[in-house]
């Protein structure tokens, strides 16, 4: 990465440390779980579908790593951080139809 950016390795490490607040090795270790958590929160993919995409090998490895890094098992993580889009309340929808006529 440093070569591609045309900077020294040490400078790249400092940039990552400043931007992420983590050592480069820690940041690289956390990226797969962050991406997998995003999929858990934003999609209906099963844990079995997510696990191989991010190099966790077996589903049990992902479950253990998720619990270790987030404090929650994947299913709880999905429920706790799920992004939901709520439909407007019925009264709000009725008001919209009255004003648009």
Phi and psi restraints in degrees (range 20) as a CNS / XPLOR table:
assign (resid 1 and name C) (resid 2 and name N)
       (resid 2 and name CA) (resid 2 and name C) 1.0 -63.0 20.0 2
assign (resid 2 and name N) (resid 2 and name CA)
       (resid 2 and name C) (resid 3 and name N) 1.0 -40.3 20.0 2
assign (resid 2 and name C) (resid 3 and name N)
       (resid 3 and name CA) (resid 3 and name C) 1.0 -63.8 20.0 2
assign (resid 3 and name N) (resid 3 and name CA)
       (resid 3 and name C) (resid 4 and name N) 1.0 -42.7 20.0 2
assign (resid 3 and name C) (resid 4 and name N)
       (resid 4 and name CA) (resid 4 and name C) 1.0 -62.8 20.0 2
assign (resid 4 and name N) (resid 4 and name CA)
       (resid 4 and name C) (resid 5 and name N) 1.0 -38.7 20.0 2
assign (resid 4 and name C) (resid 5 and name N)
       (resid 5 and name CA) (resid 5 and name C) 1.0 -82.1 20.0 2
assign (resid 5 and name N) (resid 5 and name CA)
       (resid 5 and name C) (resid 6 and name N) 1.0 -4.7 20.0 2
assign (resid 5 and name C) (resid 6 and name N)
       (resid 6 and name CA) (resid 6 and name C) 1.0 58.9 20.0 2
assign (resid 6 and name N) (resid 6 and name CA)
       (resid 6 and name C) (resid 7 and name N) 1.0 43.4 20.0 2
assign (resid 6 and name C) (resid 7 and name N)
       (resid 7 and name CA) (resid 7 and name C) 1.0 -133.8 20.0 2
assign (resid 7 and name N) (resid 7 and name CA)
       (resid 7 and name C) (resid 8 and name N) 1.0 166.7 20.0 2
assign (resid 7 and name C) (resid 8 and name N)
       (resid 8 and name CA) (resid 8 and name C) 1.0 -75.6 20.0 2
assign (resid 8 and name N) (resid 8 and name CA)
       (resid 8 and name C) (resid 9 and name N) 1.0 155.7 20.0 2
assign (resid 8 and name C) (resid 9 and name N)
       (resid 9 and name CA) (resid 9 and name C) 1.0 -58.3 20.0 2
assign (resid 9 and name N) (resid 9 and name CA)
       (resid 9 and name C) (resid 10 and name N) 1.0 -43.5 20.0 2
assign (resid 9 and name C) (resid 10 and name N)
       (resid 10 and name CA) (resid 10 and name C) 1.0 -60.7 20.0 2
assign (resid 10 and name N) (resid 10 and name CA)
       (resid 10 and name C) (resid 11 and name N) 1.0 -40.3 20.0 2
assign (resid 10 and name C) (resid 11 and name N)
       (resid 11 and name CA) (resid 11 and name C) 1.0 -65.6 20.0 2
assign (resid 11 and name N) (resid 11 and name CA)
       (resid 11 and name C) (resid 12 and name N) 1.0 -39.8 20.0 2
assign (resid 11 and name C) (resid 12 and name N)
       (resid 12 and name CA) (resid 12 and name C) 1.0 -61.5 20.0 2
assign (resid 12 and name N) (resid 12 and name CA)
       (resid 12 and name C) (resid 13 and name N) 1.0 -43.8 20.0 2
assign (resid 12 and name C) (resid 13 and name N)
       (resid 13 and name CA) (resid 13 and name C) 1.0 -59.6 20.0 2
assign (resid 13 and name N) (resid 13 and name CA)
       (resid 13 and name C) (resid 14 and name N) 1.0 -43.4 20.0 2
assign (resid 13 and name C) (resid 14 and name N)
       (resid 14 and name CA) (resid 14 and name C) 1.0 -63.4 20.0 2
assign (resid 14 and name N) (resid 14 and name CA)
       (resid 14 and name C) (resid 15 and name N) 1.0 -42.3 20.0 2
assign (resid 14 and name C) (resid 15 and name N)
       (resid 15 and name CA) (resid 15 and name C) 1.0 -61.8 20.0 2
assign (resid 15 and name N) (resid 15 and name CA)
       (resid 15 and name C) (resid 16 and name N) 1.0 -43.7 20.0 2
assign (resid 15 and name C) (resid 16 and name N)
       (resid 16 and name CA) (resid 16 and name C) 1.0 -65.0 20.0 2
assign (resid 16 and name N) (resid 16 and name CA)
       (resid 16 and name C) (resid 17 and name N) 1.0 -43.6 20.0 2
assign (resid 16 and name C) (resid 17 and name N)
       (resid 17 and name CA) (resid 17 and name C) 1.0 -60.0 20.0 2
assign (resid 17 and name N) (resid 17 and name CA)
       (resid 17 and name C) (resid 18 and name N) 1.0 -44.6 20.0 2
assign (resid 17 and name C) (resid 18 and name N)
       (resid 18 and name CA) (resid 18 and name C) 1.0 -66.9 20.0 2
assign (resid 18 and name N) (resid 18 and name CA)
       (resid 18 and name C) (resid 19 and name N) 1.0 -42.4 20.0 2
assign (resid 18 and name C) (resid 19 and name N)
       (resid 19 and name CA) (resid 19 and name C) 1.0 -74.6 20.0 2
assign (resid 19 and name N) (resid 19 and name CA)
       (resid 19 and name C) (resid 20 and name N) 1.0 -42.9 20.0 2
assign (resid 19 and name C) (resid 20 and name N)
       (resid 20 and name CA) (resid 20 and name C) 1.0 -100.4 20.0 2
assign (resid 20 and name N) (resid 20 and name CA)
       (resid 20 and name C) (resid 21 and name N) 1.0 -17.3 20.0 2
assign (resid 20 and name C) (resid 21 and name N)
       (resid 21 and name CA) (resid 21 and name C) 1.0 73.8 20.0 2
assign (resid 21 and name N) (resid 21 and name CA)
       (resid 21 and name C) (resid 22 and name N) 1.0 15.9 20.0 2
assign (resid 21 and name C) (resid 22 and name N)
       (resid 22 and name CA) (resid 22 and name C) 1.0 -134.2 20.0 2
assign (resid 22 and name N) (resid 22 and name CA)
       (resid 22 and name C) (resid 23 and name N) 1.0 156.9 20.0 2
assign (resid 22 and name C) (resid 23 and name N)
       (resid 23 and name CA) (resid 23 and name C) 1.0 -65.6 20.0 2
assign (resid 23 and name N) (resid 23 and name CA)
       (resid 23 and name C) (resid 24 and name N) 1.0 149.3 20.0 2
assign (resid 23 and name C) (resid 24 and name N)
       (resid 24 and name CA) (resid 24 and name C) 1.0 -53.2 20.0 2
assign (resid 24 and name N) (resid 24 and name CA)
       (resid 24 and name C) (resid 25 and name N) 1.0 -40.0 20.0 2
assign (resid 24 and name C) (resid 25 and name N)
       (resid 25 and name CA) (resid 25 and name C) 1.0 -65.5 20.0 2
assign (resid 25 and name N) (resid 25 and name CA)
       (resid 25 and name C) (resid 26 and name N) 1.0 -38.3 20.0 2
assign (resid 25 and name C) (resid 26 and name N)
       (resid 26 and name CA) (resid 26 and name C) 1.0 -66.5 20.0 2
assign (resid 26 and name N) (resid 26 and name CA)
       (resid 26 and name C) (resid 27 and name N) 1.0 -42.8 20.0 2
assign (resid 26 and name C) (resid 27 and name N)
       (resid 27 and name CA) (resid 27 and name C) 1.0 -61.1 20.0 2
assign (resid 27 and name N) (resid 27 and name CA)
       (resid 27 and name C) (resid 28 and name N) 1.0 -45.1 20.0 2
assign (resid 27 and name C) (resid 28 and name N)
       (resid 28 and name CA) (resid 28 and name C) 1.0 -63.8 20.0 2
assign (resid 28 and name N) (resid 28 and name CA)
       (resid 28 and name C) (resid 29 and name N) 1.0 -35.4 20.0 2
assign (resid 28 and name C) (resid 29 and name N)
       (resid 29 and name CA) (resid 29 and name C) 1.0 -68.6 20.0 2
assign (resid 29 and name N) (resid 29 and name CA)
       (resid 29 and name C) (resid 30 and name N) 1.0 -34.4 20.0 2
assign (resid 29 and name C) (resid 30 and name N)
       (resid 30 and name CA) (resid 30 and name C) 1.0 -83.5 20.0 2
assign (resid 30 and name N) (resid 30 and name CA)
       (resid 30 and name C) (resid 31 and name N) 1.0 -17.5 20.0 2
assign (resid 30 and name C) (resid 31 and name N)
       (resid 31 and name CA) (resid 31 and name C) 1.0 -62.3 20.0 2
assign (resid 31 and name N) (resid 31 and name CA)
       (resid 31 and name C) (resid 32 and name N) 1.0 -44.8 20.0 2
assign (resid 31 and name C) (resid 32 and name N)
       (resid 32 and name CA) (resid 32 and name C) 1.0 -60.5 20.0 2
assign (resid 32 and name N) (resid 32 and name CA)
       (resid 32 and name C) (resid 33 and name N) 1.0 -41.1 20.0 2
assign (resid 32 and name C) (resid 33 and name N)
       (resid 33 and name CA) (resid 33 and name C) 1.0 -69.6 20.0 2
assign (resid 33 and name N) (resid 33 and name CA)
       (resid 33 and name C) (resid 34 and name N) 1.0 -34.6 20.0 2
assign (resid 33 and name C) (resid 34 and name N)
       (resid 34 and name CA) (resid 34 and name C) 1.0 -65.1 20.0 2
assign (resid 34 and name N) (resid 34 and name CA)
       (resid 34 and name C) (resid 35 and name N) 1.0 -43.4 20.0 2
assign (resid 34 and name C) (resid 35 and name N)
       (resid 35 and name CA) (resid 35 and name C) 1.0 -66.0 20.0 2
assign (resid 35 and name N) (resid 35 and name CA)
       (resid 35 and name C) (resid 36 and name N) 1.0 -42.4 20.0 2
assign (resid 35 and name C) (resid 36 and name N)
       (resid 36 and name CA) (resid 36 and name C) 1.0 -64.7 20.0 2
assign (resid 36 and name N) (resid 36 and name CA)
       (resid 36 and name C) (resid 37 and name N) 1.0 -40.2 20.0 2
assign (resid 36 and name C) (resid 37 and name N)
       (resid 37 and name CA) (resid 37 and name C) 1.0 -63.0 20.0 2
assign (resid 37 and name N) (resid 37 and name CA)
       (resid 37 and name C) (resid 38 and name N) 1.0 -39.1 20.0 2
assign (resid 37 and name C) (resid 38 and name N)
       (resid 38 and name CA) (resid 38 and name C) 1.0 -58.5 20.0 2
assign (resid 38 and name N) (resid 38 and name CA)
       (resid 38 and name C) (resid 39 and name N) 1.0 -43.8 20.0 2
assign (resid 38 and name C) (resid 39 and name N)
       (resid 39 and name CA) (resid 39 and name C) 1.0 -64.4 20.0 2
assign (resid 39 and name N) (resid 39 and name CA)
       (resid 39 and name C) (resid 40 and name N) 1.0 -39.7 20.0 2
assign (resid 39 and name C) (resid 40 and name N)
       (resid 40 and name CA) (resid 40 and name C) 1.0 -61.3 20.0 2
assign (resid 40 and name N) (resid 40 and name CA)
       (resid 40 and name C) (resid 41 and name N) 1.0 -41.0 20.0 2
assign (resid 40 and name C) (resid 41 and name N)
       (resid 41 and name CA) (resid 41 and name C) 1.0 -78.0 20.0 2
assign (resid 41 and name N) (resid 41 and name CA)
       (resid 41 and name C) (resid 42 and name N) 1.0 -32.8 20.0 2
assign (resid 41 and name C) (resid 42 and name N)
       (resid 42 and name CA) (resid 42 and name C) 1.0 -105.6 20.0 2
assign (resid 42 and name N) (resid 42 and name CA)
       (resid 42 and name C) (resid 43 and name N) 1.0 -9.9 20.0 2
assign (resid 42 and name C) (resid 43 and name N)
       (resid 43 and name CA) (resid 43 and name C) 1.0 -130.9 20.0 2
assign (resid 43 and name N) (resid 43 and name CA)
       (resid 43 and name C) (resid 44 and name N) 1.0 175.3 20.0 2
assign (resid 43 and name C) (resid 44 and name N)
       (resid 44 and name CA) (resid 44 and name C) 1.0 -104.7 20.0 2
assign (resid 44 and name N) (resid 44 and name CA)
       (resid 44 and name C) (resid 45 and name N) 1.0 16.9 20.0 2
assign (resid 44 and name C) (resid 45 and name N)
       (resid 45 and name CA) (resid 45 and name C) 1.0 -60.8 20.0 2
assign (resid 45 and name N) (resid 45 and name CA)
       (resid 45 and name C) (resid 46 and name N) 1.0 142.9 20.0 2
assign (resid 45 and name C) (resid 46 and name N)
       (resid 46 and name CA) (resid 46 and name C) 1.0 -76.5 20.0 2
assign (resid 46 and name N) (resid 46 and name CA)
       (resid 46 and name C) (resid 47 and name N) 1.0 163.3 20.0 2
assign (resid 46 and name C) (resid 47 and name N)
       (resid 47 and name CA) (resid 47 and name C) 1.0 -62.0 20.0 2
assign (resid 47 and name N) (resid 47 and name CA)
       (resid 47 and name C) (resid 48 and name N) 1.0 -35.2 20.0 2
assign (resid 47 and name C) (resid 48 and name N)
       (resid 48 and name CA) (resid 48 and name C) 1.0 -64.9 20.0 2
assign (resid 48 and name N) (resid 48 and name CA)
       (resid 48 and name C) (resid 49 and name N) 1.0 -30.6 20.0 2
assign (resid 48 and name C) (resid 49 and name N)
       (resid 49 and name CA) (resid 49 and name C) 1.0 -78.3 20.0 2
assign (resid 49 and name N) (resid 49 and name CA)
       (resid 49 and name C) (resid 50 and name N) 1.0 -32.6 20.0 2
assign (resid 49 and name C) (resid 50 and name N)
       (resid 50 and name CA) (resid 50 and name C) 1.0 -78.4 20.0 2
assign (resid 50 and name N) (resid 50 and name CA)
       (resid 50 and name C) (resid 51 and name N) 1.0 -40.7 20.0 2
assign (resid 50 and name C) (resid 51 and name N)
       (resid 51 and name CA) (resid 51 and name C) 1.0 -51.9 20.0 2
assign (resid 51 and name N) (resid 51 and name CA)
       (resid 51 and name C) (resid 52 and name N) 1.0 -52.1 20.0 2
assign (resid 51 and name C) (resid 52 and name N)
       (resid 52 and name CA) (resid 52 and name C) 1.0 -68.6 20.0 2
assign (resid 52 and name N) (resid 52 and name CA)
       (resid 52 and name C) (resid 53 and name N) 1.0 -23.6 20.0 2
assign (resid 52 and name C) (resid 53 and name N)
       (resid 53 and name CA) (resid 53 and name C) 1.0 -67.5 20.0 2
assign (resid 53 and name N) (resid 53 and name CA)
       (resid 53 and name C) (resid 54 and name N) 1.0 -22.5 20.0 2
assign (resid 53 and name C) (resid 54 and name N)
       (resid 54 and name CA) (resid 54 and name C) 1.0 -118.2 20.0 2
assign (resid 54 and name N) (resid 54 and name CA)
       (resid 54 and name C) (resid 55 and name N) 1.0 17.1 20.0 2
assign (resid 54 and name C) (resid 55 and name N)
       (resid 55 and name CA) (resid 55 and name C) 1.0 76.2 20.0 2
assign (resid 55 and name N) (resid 55 and name CA)
       (resid 55 and name C) (resid 56 and name N) 1.0 25.2 20.0 2
assign (resid 55 and name C) (resid 56 and name N)
       (resid 56 and name CA) (resid 56 and name C) 1.0 -85.9 20.0 2
assign (resid 56 and name N) (resid 56 and name CA)
       (resid 56 and name C) (resid 57 and name N) 1.0 -8.4 20.0 2
assign (resid 56 and name C) (resid 57 and name N)
       (resid 57 and name CA) (resid 57 and name C) 1.0 74.9 20.0 2
assign (resid 57 and name N) (resid 57 and name CA)
       (resid 57 and name C) (resid 58 and name N) 1.0 -111.6 20.0 2
assign (resid 57 and name C) (resid 58 and name N)
       (resid 58 and name CA) (resid 58 and name C) 1.0 -80.2 20.0 2
assign (resid 58 and name N) (resid 58 and name CA)
       (resid 58 and name C) (resid 59 and name N) 1.0 152.5 20.0 2
assign (resid 58 and name C) (resid 59 and name N)
       (resid 59 and name CA) (resid 59 and name C) 1.0 -59.8 20.0 2
assign (resid 59 and name N) (resid 59 and name CA)
       (resid 59 and name C) (resid 60 and name N) 1.0 -34.5 20.0 2
assign (resid 59 and name C) (resid 60 and name N)
       (resid 60 and name CA) (resid 60 and name C) 1.0 -63.3 20.0 2
assign (resid 60 and name N) (resid 60 and name CA)
       (resid 60 and name C) (resid 61 and name N) 1.0 -35.3 20.0 2
assign (resid 60 and name C) (resid 61 and name N)
       (resid 61 and name CA) (resid 61 and name C) 1.0 -62.8 20.0 2
assign (resid 61 and name N) (resid 61 and name CA)
       (resid 61 and name C) (resid 62 and name N) 1.0 -44.2 20.0 2
assign (resid 61 and name C) (resid 62 and name N)
       (resid 62 and name CA) (resid 62 and name C) 1.0 -63.6 20.0 2
assign (resid 62 and name N) (resid 62 and name CA)
       (resid 62 and name C) (resid 63 and name N) 1.0 -45.0 20.0 2
assign (resid 62 and name C) (resid 63 and name N)
       (resid 63 and name CA) (resid 63 and name C) 1.0 -58.7 20.0 2
assign (resid 63 and name N) (resid 63 and name CA)
       (resid 63 and name C) (resid 64 and name N) 1.0 -45.0 20.0 2
assign (resid 63 and name C) (resid 64 and name N)
       (resid 64 and name CA) (resid 64 and name C) 1.0 -66.3 20.0 2
assign (resid 64 and name N) (resid 64 and name CA)
       (resid 64 and name C) (resid 65 and name N) 1.0 -44.8 20.0 2
assign (resid 64 and name C) (resid 65 and name N)
       (resid 65 and name CA) (resid 65 and name C) 1.0 -65.3 20.0 2
assign (resid 65 and name N) (resid 65 and name CA)
       (resid 65 and name C) (resid 66 and name N) 1.0 -39.3 20.0 2
assign (resid 65 and name C) (resid 66 and name N)
       (resid 66 and name CA) (resid 66 and name C) 1.0 -63.1 20.0 2
assign (resid 66 and name N) (resid 66 and name CA)
       (resid 66 and name C) (resid 67 and name N) 1.0 -46.0 20.0 2
assign (resid 66 and name C) (resid 67 and name N)
       (resid 67 and name CA) (resid 67 and name C) 1.0 -63.6 20.0 2
assign (resid 67 and name N) (resid 67 and name CA)
       (resid 67 and name C) (resid 68 and name N) 1.0 -39.5 20.0 2
assign (resid 67 and name C) (resid 68 and name N)
       (resid 68 and name CA) (resid 68 and name C) 1.0 -67.4 20.0 2
assign (resid 68 and name N) (resid 68 and name CA)
       (resid 68 and name C) (resid 69 and name N) 1.0 -43.1 20.0 2
assign (resid 68 and name C) (resid 69 and name N)
       (resid 69 and name CA) (resid 69 and name C) 1.0 -84.0 20.0 2
assign (resid 69 and name N) (resid 69 and name CA)
       (resid 69 and name C) (resid 70 and name N) 1.0 -31.4 20.0 2
assign (resid 69 and name C) (resid 70 and name N)
       (resid 70 and name CA) (resid 70 and name C) 1.0 -108.9 20.0 2
assign (resid 70 and name N) (resid 70 and name CA)
       (resid 70 and name C) (resid 71 and name N) 1.0 -16.9 20.0 2
assign (resid 70 and name C) (resid 71 and name N)
       (resid 71 and name CA) (resid 71 and name C) 1.0 85.5 20.0 2
assign (resid 71 and name N) (resid 71 and name CA)
       (resid 71 and name C) (resid 72 and name N) 1.0 -1.5 20.0 2
assign (resid 71 and name C) (resid 72 and name N)
       (resid 72 and name CA) (resid 72 and name C) 1.0 -130.1 20.0 2
assign (resid 72 and name N) (resid 72 and name CA)
       (resid 72 and name C) (resid 73 and name N) 1.0 146.3 20.0 2
assign (resid 72 and name C) (resid 73 and name N)
       (resid 73 and name CA) (resid 73 and name C) 1.0 -70.3 20.0 2
assign (resid 73 and name N) (resid 73 and name CA)
       (resid 73 and name C) (resid 74 and name N) 1.0 160.2 20.0 2
assign (resid 73 and name C) (resid 74 and name N)
       (resid 74 and name CA) (resid 74 and name C) 1.0 -53.7 20.0 2
assign (resid 74 and name N) (resid 74 and name CA)
       (resid 74 and name C) (resid 75 and name N) 1.0 -42.8 20.0 2
assign (resid 74 and name C) (resid 75 and name N)
       (resid 75 and name CA) (resid 75 and name C) 1.0 -63.7 20.0 2
assign (resid 75 and name N) (resid 75 and name CA)
       (resid 75 and name C) (resid 76 and name N) 1.0 -41.7 20.0 2
assign (resid 75 and name C) (resid 76 and name N)
       (resid 76 and name CA) (resid 76 and name C) 1.0 -67.8 20.0 2
assign (resid 76 and name N) (resid 76 and name CA)
       (resid 76 and name C) (resid 77 and name N) 1.0 -36.9 20.0 2
assign (resid 76 and name C) (resid 77 and name N)
       (resid 77 and name CA) (resid 77 and name C) 1.0 -59.1 20.0 2
assign (resid 77 and name N) (resid 77 and name CA)
       (resid 77 and name C) (resid 78 and name N) 1.0 -45.6 20.0 2
assign (resid 77 and name C) (resid 78 and name N)
       (resid 78 and name CA) (resid 78 and name C) 1.0 -61.1 20.0 2
assign (resid 78 and name N) (resid 78 and name CA)
       (resid 78 and name C) (resid 79 and name N) 1.0 -47.4 20.0 2
assign (resid 78 and name C) (resid 79 and name N)
       (resid 79 and name CA) (resid 79 and name C) 1.0 -66.6 20.0 2
assign (resid 79 and name N) (resid 79 and name CA)
       (resid 79 and name C) (resid 80 and name N) 1.0 -40.1 20.0 2
assign (resid 79 and name C) (resid 80 and name N)
       (resid 80 and name CA) (resid 80 and name C) 1.0 -71.8 20.0 2
assign (resid 80 and name N) (resid 80 and name CA)
       (resid 80 and name C) (resid 81 and name N) 1.0 -38.7 20.0 2
assign (resid 80 and name C) (resid 81 and name N)
       (resid 81 and name CA) (resid 81 and name C) 1.0 -110.0 20.0 2
assign (resid 81 and name N) (resid 81 and name CA)
       (resid 81 and name C) (resid 82 and name N) 1.0 10.3 20.0 2
assign (resid 81 and name C) (resid 82 and name N)
       (resid 82 and name CA) (resid 82 and name C) 1.0 -56.6 20.0 2
assign (resid 82 and name N) (resid 82 and name CA)
       (resid 82 and name C) (resid 83 and name N) 1.0 132.2 20.0 2
assign (resid 82 and name C) (resid 83 and name N)
       (resid 83 and name CA) (resid 83 and name C) 1.0 -88.1 20.0 2
assign (resid 83 and name N) (resid 83 and name CA)
       (resid 83 and name C) (resid 84 and name N) 1.0 118.2 20.0 2
assign (resid 83 and name C) (resid 84 and name N)
       (resid 84 and name CA) (resid 84 and name C) 1.0 -119.0 20.0 2
assign (resid 84 and name N) (resid 84 and name CA)
       (resid 84 and name C) (resid 85 and name N) 1.0 145.2 20.0 2
assign (resid 84 and name C) (resid 85 and name N)
       (resid 85 and name CA) (resid 85 and name C) 1.0 -109.4 20.0 2
assign (resid 85 and name N) (resid 85 and name CA)
       (resid 85 and name C) (resid 86 and name N) 1.0 115.3 20.0 2
assign (resid 85 and name C) (resid 86 and name N)
       (resid 86 and name CA) (resid 86 and name C) 1.0 -89.4 20.0 2
assign (resid 86 and name N) (resid 86 and name CA)
       (resid 86 and name C) (resid 87 and name N) 1.0 141.9 20.0 2
assign (resid 86 and name C) (resid 87 and name N)
       (resid 87 and name CA) (resid 87 and name C) 1.0 -75.5 20.0 2
assign (resid 87 and name N) (resid 87 and name CA)
       (resid 87 and name C) (resid 88 and name N) 1.0 149.9 20.0 2
assign (resid 87 and name C) (resid 88 and name N)
       (resid 88 and name CA) (resid 88 and name C) 1.0 -61.0 20.0 2
assign (resid 88 and name N) (resid 88 and name CA)
       (resid 88 and name C) (resid 89 and name N) 1.0 149.3 20.0 2
assign (resid 88 and name C) (resid 89 and name N)
       (resid 89 and name CA) (resid 89 and name C) 1.0 -62.7 20.0 2
assign (resid 89 and name N) (resid 89 and name CA)
       (resid 89 and name C) (resid 90 and name N) 1.0 154.2 20.0 2
assign (resid 89 and name C) (resid 90 and name N)
       (resid 90 and name CA) (resid 90 and name C) 1.0 -57.9 20.0 2
assign (resid 90 and name N) (resid 90 and name CA)
       (resid 90 and name C) (resid 91 and name N) 1.0 -41.1 20.0 2
assign (resid 90 and name C) (resid 91 and name N)
       (resid 91 and name CA) (resid 91 and name C) 1.0 -64.2 20.0 2
assign (resid 91 and name N) (resid 91 and name CA)
       (resid 91 and name C) (resid 92 and name N) 1.0 -36.0 20.0 2
assign (resid 91 and name C) (resid 92 and name N)
       (resid 92 and name CA) (resid 92 and name C) 1.0 -66.7 20.0 2
assign (resid 92 and name N) (resid 92 and name CA)
       (resid 92 and name C) (resid 93 and name N) 1.0 -41.7 20.0 2
assign (resid 92 and name C) (resid 93 and name N)
       (resid 93 and name CA) (resid 93 and name C) 1.0 -65.7 20.0 2
assign (resid 93 and name N) (resid 93 and name CA)
       (resid 93 and name C) (resid 94 and name N) 1.0 -38.7 20.0 2
assign (resid 93 and name C) (resid 94 and name N)
       (resid 94 and name CA) (resid 94 and name C) 1.0 -62.9 20.0 2
assign (resid 94 and name N) (resid 94 and name CA)
       (resid 94 and name C) (resid 95 and name N) 1.0 -41.4 20.0 2
assign (resid 94 and name C) (resid 95 and name N)
       (resid 95 and name CA) (resid 95 and name C) 1.0 -64.5 20.0 2
assign (resid 95 and name N) (resid 95 and name CA)
       (resid 95 and name C) (resid 96 and name N) 1.0 -34.5 20.0 2
assign (resid 95 and name C) (resid 96 and name N)
       (resid 96 and name CA) (resid 96 and name C) 1.0 -66.0 20.0 2
assign (resid 96 and name N) (resid 96 and name CA)
       (resid 96 and name C) (resid 97 and name N) 1.0 -40.8 20.0 2
assign (resid 96 and name C) (resid 97 and name N)
       (resid 97 and name CA) (resid 97 and name C) 1.0 -71.2 20.0 2
assign (resid 97 and name N) (resid 97 and name CA)
       (resid 97 and name C) (resid 98 and name N) 1.0 -32.5 20.0 2
assign (resid 97 and name C) (resid 98 and name N)
       (resid 98 and name CA) (resid 98 and name C) 1.0 -68.8 20.0 2
assign (resid 98 and name N) (resid 98 and name CA)
       (resid 98 and name C) (resid 99 and name N) 1.0 -42.5 20.0 2
assign (resid 98 and name C) (resid 99 and name N)
       (resid 99 and name CA) (resid 99 and name C) 1.0 -76.3 20.0 2
assign (resid 99 and name N) (resid 99 and name CA)
       (resid 99 and name C) (resid 100 and name N) 1.0 -24.9 20.0 2
assign (resid 99 and name C) (resid 100 and name N)
       (resid 100 and name CA) (resid 100 and name C) 1.0 -83.2 20.0 2
assign (resid 100 and name N) (resid 100 and name CA)
       (resid 100 and name C) (resid 101 and name N) 1.0 -8.6 20.0 2
